[in-house]
Amino acid sequence: MSDKKTTQYRSAKSGEFVTKQYAETHKSTTVKERNNVPKPSPSKSRGK
């Protein structure tokens, strides 16, 4: 089974996530990351 991944872009200067458009125009200061999609957290209610 393969895990789903998402592509995210992060600023090398501030460490904050940035948009794909910003990353494409500022290639020298952004990092492209491939991260696993977070699994949904289980519901806290038990449905009694």
Backbone bond lengths (Angstrom), bond angles and torsions (degrees), N, CA, C in turn:
res aa  C-N    CA-C-N  psi(-1)  N-CA   C-N-CA  omega(-1)  CA-C   N-CA-C  phi
1 M - - - 1.448 - - 1.527 108.24 -
2 S 1.322 116.81 131.81 1.457 120.38 -179.24 1.526 110.40 -97.79
3 D 1.326 114.93 137.97 1.459 119.88 177.64 1.520 108.80 -80.40
4 K 1.322 116.17 144.88 1.452 120.24 178.20 1.520 108.53 -80.19
5 K 1.319 114.87 142.26 1.460 120.11 -179.96 1.516 109.39 -125.28
6 T 1.319 115.10 155.05 1.443 121.18 177.54 1.526 108.40 -126.72
7 T 1.311 116.65 149.33 1.457 121.31 178.06 1.516 108.47 -97.19
8 Q 1.328 115.60 127.61 1.456 121.29 178.52 1.519 108.24 -128.56
9 Y 1.303 115.47 154.28 1.461 122.00 -179.55 1.512 109.10 -119.40
10 R 1.348 116.02 135.84 1.455 121.29 -177.62 1.523 109.61 -129.14
11 S 1.315 116.03 140.24 1.457 121.57 177.02 1.522 109.07 -71.57
12 A 1.333 117.43 132.30 1.455 121.47 178.15 1.522 111.10 -74.79
13 K 1.320 117.00 -21.48 1.461 120.82 -179.51 1.522 111.95 -81.26
14 S 1.332 116.68 -52.44 1.464 120.32 -173.61 1.521 113.77 -100.19
15 G 1.326 117.86 -20.04 1.449 120.95 -177.56 1.518 113.57 82.99
16 E 1.325 117.35 1.95 1.461 121.32 -179.25 1.527 110.22 -86.01
17 F 1.332 114.97 152.12 1.457 119.70 175.67 1.516 109.57 -72.14
18 V 1.339 115.85 141.75 1.459 121.62 -179.67 1.524 108.64 -128.37
19 T 1.325 116.35 167.00 1.455 121.02 -179.39 1.529 110.63 -75.78
20 K 1.315 115.32 161.18 1.464 120.88 178.14 1.516 109.99 -61.78
21 Q 1.327 116.68 -39.39 1.465 120.94 -179.68 1.533 110.67 -62.59
22 Y 1.328 117.48 -43.74 1.461 121.31 178.51 1.531 109.72 -63.69
23 A 1.332 116.54 -42.60 1.465 120.88 -178.67 1.523 111.69 -62.70
24 E 1.325 116.57 -38.69 1.459 119.96 -179.28 1.525 112.02 -68.85
25 T 1.327 118.04 -30.75 1.467 120.25 179.84 1.529 112.49 -87.81
26 H 1.337 117.74 -16.01 1.468 121.86 -179.99 1.530 109.65 -126.19
27 K 1.321 116.54 57.60 1.460 121.70 -174.33 1.527 113.65 -61.03
28 S 1.320 117.88 -30.54 1.459 119.15 -176.24 1.528 112.85 -75.93
29 T 1.332 117.68 -15.53 1.464 119.42 -177.77 1.527 113.01 -121.02
30 T 1.327 117.63 17.46 1.461 119.85 177.48 1.519 110.75 -128.31
31 V 1.325 114.81 152.96 1.459 122.48 -179.04 1.522 107.99 -121.53
32 K 1.333 116.07 132.85 1.462 122.03 178.04 1.518 107.68 -93.18
33 E 1.333 116.83 127.92 1.458 121.46 -178.39 1.524 110.43 -121.77
34 R 1.335 116.00 143.62 1.468 121.33 173.45 1.525 106.21 -110.61
35 N 1.329 116.30 111.48 1.458 121.58 -176.75 1.517 110.76 -118.17
36 N 1.332 115.66 151.84 1.459 120.77 175.39 1.520 109.03 -68.25
37 V 1.320 116.05 142.95 1.451 121.11 176.01 1.519 107.16 -71.05
38 P 1.340 118.17 129.13 1.467 118.93 -178.98 1.527 111.36 -65.13
39 K 1.322 115.55 139.43 1.463 120.21 178.31 1.524 108.32 -76.14
40 P 1.324 117.80 143.45 1.460 119.36 178.31 1.520 110.48 -63.76
41 S 1.314 115.78 138.57 1.459 119.18 -179.82 1.527 109.42 -73.90
42 P 1.320 116.95 146.58 1.468 119.61 -179.17 1.523 110.83 -66.19
43 S 1.308 115.14 149.76 1.451 120.91 179.48 1.524 110.00 -67.31
44 K 1.330 116.67 138.86 1.458 120.19 -178.53 1.523 112.04 -83.42
45 S 1.311 117.69 -20.04 1.464 119.12 178.32 1.522 109.43 -83.27
46 R 1.300 116.48 142.72 1.462 120.99 -177.62 1.517 111.75 -99.19
47 G 1.319 117.71 -1.56 1.452 120.87 175.65 1.516 114.52 66.25
48 K 1.306 117.01 44.26 1.473 120.34 -179.63 1.505 112.25 -70.68
